[in-house]
Amino acid sequence: MTQIKRPDDNVQSQNVVPITLTSLKAACSQCNLRELCLPYGLSETEIAQIDHLVGGRRKVKRGHHLYRAGDPFEAIYAIKMGFFKTDILLEDGRDQVTGFQMAGEILGMDGIGTDVHTCNSIALEDSEICIIPFVQLEQLSREVQALQRHFHQVMSREIVRDHGVMMLLGTMRAEERLAAFLLNLSQRFTARGYSPQEFHLRMTREEIGSYLGLKLETVSRAFSRFQDDDLISVHQKHIRILDAGGLKRLLNHQAP
């Protein structure tokens, strides 16, 4: 079975764990990634083919890179557990956050078009990813139509999300942007079986501001206003949504 062991100054090669068919089935039965890595309706033969597709698992410690801009593109990465951010280095030396990714989502597709990664991917907490070599994925997708459909769906979701961010930055005021961000996180946590009302922010307010196109002070004021208006409760990075309807009304330009 193929394994990818790319040298990284932050990730040791012993953290790459080979996956067998038995462990894949056991892991996918309770894994948020099962609809990507193991689409429904596959035969045992097709499942065995996908077993050989997954090159291994890698652990990435908090603050360490999964890959950097300029690294050769070899694989995409399914987040098994943990939380990541992607960013790019601007000409003025600032880091611009381009996204936050959690368990069940895919990293690395930025390199498909150029064969080189165009952004950095950094773990915001101790994380684990599944390595999917892209050349093998393309080959197997031509043989297993269900896998091809799922991969196209994943790419489509990324495009829709990018369009959503463009709309967010282009048409919304600061408080609307933060409300949309919190509601989006709530929906994504809900889809993974977690509470839609309470969650822990893995990113800093500065990183949120970079993603939303806002200054740190603006993000802090918006959080304070939301708390004063009893829309949310904030304790350090712990968020409790008290009035989701009020946050949604903000997006419709209504008073909360």
C-alpha positions in Angstrom: 0.0 0.0 0.0 1.3 3.4 -1.0 2.3 5.8 1.8 3.3 9.4 1.4 6.0 10.6 3.8 6.8 14.1 3.0 9.6 15.7 5.1 8.4 18.6 7.2 10.3 20.4 9.9 7.3 20.3 12.1 5.8 16.8 11.4 7.8 13.7 12.1 7.5 10.7 9.7 6.5 8.3 12.5 3.2 10.1 12.7 2.2 8.6 9.3 0.0 5.6 10.2 -0.8 3.1 7.4 -4.5 2.2 7.0 -5.8 -1.3 6.4 -9.2 -2.3 5.0 -10.4 -3.4 8.4 -9.3 -0.2 10.1 -10.8 1.9 7.3 -14.2 0.3 7.7 -14.1 0.6 11.5 -12.9 4.2 11.3 -15.4 5.3 8.6 -18.4 3.8 10.4 -18.1 6.5 13.1 -16.2 9.1 11.1 -17.4 12.5 9.9 -15.5 11.8 6.7 -17.4 8.6 5.7 -19.4 10.2 2.9 -16.2 11.4 1.3 -13.8 8.5 1.9 -16.4 5.7 1.8 -19.4 6.8 -0.4 -22.6 4.8 0.2 -23.5 2.0 -2.3 -20.0 0.8 -3.0 -19.2 -2.9 -3.5 -16.6 -4.7 -1.4 -14.2 -4.6 -4.4 -14.7 -0.8 -4.7 -14.2 -0.4 -0.9 -10.9 -2.4 -1.2 -9.8 0.0 -4.0 -10.5 3.0 -1.8 -8.5 1.3 1.0 -5.4 1.5 -1.3 -6.2 5.1 -2.1 -5.8 6.4 1.4 -2.0 6.8 1.9 -2.0 7.0 5.6 -2.8 9.3 8.5 -0.7 12.2 9.8 -0.8 14.0 13.1 -0.2 17.8 13.1 0.5 19.6 16.3 -1.1 22.9 17.1 0.7 25.8 15.4 2.5 23.5 12.9 2.1 23.5 9.1 0.5 20.7 7.1 1.9 22.3 4.0 3.3 25.7 3.0 2.8 27.9 -0.1 5.2 26.8 -2.7 5.2 23.1 -1.6 4.7 20.7 -4.5 1.1 19.4 -4.7 0.9 15.7 -4.2 -2.2 15.0 -2.2 -5.4 16.3 -0.7 -6.1 15.9 3.0 -9.3 14.9 4.8 -9.4 16.3 8.3 -10.2 13.4 10.6 -10.0 15.4 13.8 -8.9 18.9 14.7 -9.1 22.4 13.2 -7.0 24.3 10.6 -6.7 27.7 9.1 -5.3 28.6 5.6 -3.6 31.9 4.9 -1.5 33.6 2.3 1.4 36.1 2.7 0.5 39.5 1.3 3.0 41.8 -0.4 3.2 44.1 2.6 4.2 41.1 4.8 0.8 40.5 6.5 -0.9 37.1 6.7 -4.3 37.1 5.2 -6.6 34.3 6.5 -8.5 32.6 3.6 -10.4 30.0 5.5 -11.0 27.8 8.6 -11.5 24.1 8.2 -12.7 21.5 10.7 -13.2 17.7 10.9 -15.0 16.3 7.8 -13.6 18.9 5.4 -10.8 18.9 2.8 -7.5 20.7 2.6 -5.1 21.0 -0.3 -7.3 21.6 -3.3 -5.6 25.0 -3.8 -2.8 23.1 -5.5 -4.8 21.2 -8.1 -4.5 23.8 -10.9 -0.8 24.7 -10.6 0.7 21.5 -9.0 2.0 23.8 -6.3 0.2 24.9 -3.0 -0.7 28.5 -3.1 -1.4 29.0 0.6 -0.3 27.8 4.0 -2.2 25.3 6.1 -1.7 25.6 9.9 -3.3 23.5 12.7 -5.2 25.6 15.2 -5.2 22.6 17.6 -3.6 19.1 17.7 -5.1 17.5 14.6 -5.1 14.4 12.5 -5.6 14.1 8.7 -6.0 11.3 6.2 -3.7 11.6 3.2 -5.3 11.0 -0.3 -2.7 11.0 -3.1 -4.2 13.0 -5.9 -2.9 11.1 -8.9 -4.4 7.9 -7.4 -7.7 9.7 -6.6 -8.0 10.8 -10.2 -7.3 7.3 -11.5 -9.8 5.6 -9.1 -12.4 8.3 -9.8 -12.5 7.2 -13.4 -13.2 3.7 -12.3 -15.6 4.3 -9.4 -18.3 6.7 -10.5 -19.7 7.2 -7.0 -16.3 8.4 -5.8 -16.0 10.8 -8.7 -19.5 12.2 -7.9 -18.5 12.7 -4.3 -15.3 14.5 -5.2 -17.1 16.8 -7.6 -19.6 17.6 -4.8 -16.7 18.4 -2.4 -15.2 20.8 -5.0 -18.6 22.3 -5.6 -19.0 23.0 -1.9 -15.7 24.8 -1.8 -16.6 27.0 -4.8 -20.0 27.9 -3.1 -18.2 28.7 0.1 -15.7 30.9 -1.7 -18.6 32.8 -3.4 -20.3 33.1 0.0 -17.2 34.8 1.5 -17.0 37.2 -1.4 -20.6 38.2 -0.8 -19.9 38.5 2.9 -17.0 40.9 2.3 -18.6 42.8 -0.5 -22.0 43.6 0.8 -22.2 43.3 4.6 -21.4 45.7 7.5 -19.0 44.6 10.2 -21.6 43.3 12.6 -23.4 41.4 9.8 -20.1 39.7 8.8 -19.5 38.5 12.4 -23.1 37.4 12.7 -22.8 35.4 9.5 -19.5 33.9 10.6 -20.9 32.7 14.0 -24.1 31.3 12.3 -21.9 29.5 9.8 -19.8 27.9 12.5 -23.0 26.9 14.3 -24.3 25.1 11.2 -21.0 23.3 10.6 -20.8 22.1 14.2 -24.5 21.0 14.1 -23.7 18.9 10.9 -21.1 17.1 13.0 -23.4 16.2 15.8 -22.2 19.0 18.2 -24.2 21.7 19.9 -25.3 24.5 17.6 -25.5 26.9 20.6 -22.2 26.4 22.4 -18.7 26.0 20.9 -15.1 26.9 21.4 -13.4 29.2 18.9 -10.1 27.7 17.9 -9.1 30.9 16.1 -8.1 34.3 17.6 -10.2 37.5 17.2 -7.3 38.8 15.1 -7.6 35.8 12.8 -11.4 36.2 12.6 -10.8 39.9 11.6 -8.3 38.9 8.9 -10.8 36.4 7.4 -13.7 38.9 7.6 -11.7 41.9 6.4 -12.1 43.7 9.7 -9.7 45.2 12.2 -9.2 43.6 15.5 -10.8 46.5 17.3 -13.9 46.2 15.1 -14.2 42.5 15.8 -13.9 43.1 19.6 -16.6 45.9 19.5 -19.0 43.6 17.5 -18.5 40.8 20.1 -19.2 43.3 22.9 -22.3 44.6 21.2 -23.6 41.1 20.6 -23.1 40.3 24.3 -24.7 43.6 25.5 -27.7 42.8 23.3 -28.0 39.3 24.7 -27.4 37.7 21.3 -24.4 35.7 22.6 -22.5 35.0 25.8 -18.7 35.2 25.5 -16.2 33.7 28.0 -12.7 34.0 26.5 -13.0 31.7 23.4 -16.2 29.9 24.6 -19.2 31.1 22.7 -22.9 30.5 23.6 -25.5 31.7 21.1 -28.4 33.0 23.1 -30.5 34.4 20.3 -29.8 32.8 16.9 -32.9 34.5 15.5 -31.5 37.9 16.5 -28.3 37.2 14.7 -30.3 36.1 11.6 -32.3 39.3 11.7 -29.1 41.3 11.6 -28.4 39.7 8.2 -31.7 40.9 7.0 -31.0 44.5 8.2 -33.5 44.2 10.9 -33.1 45.2 14.6 -32.2 42.2 16.7 
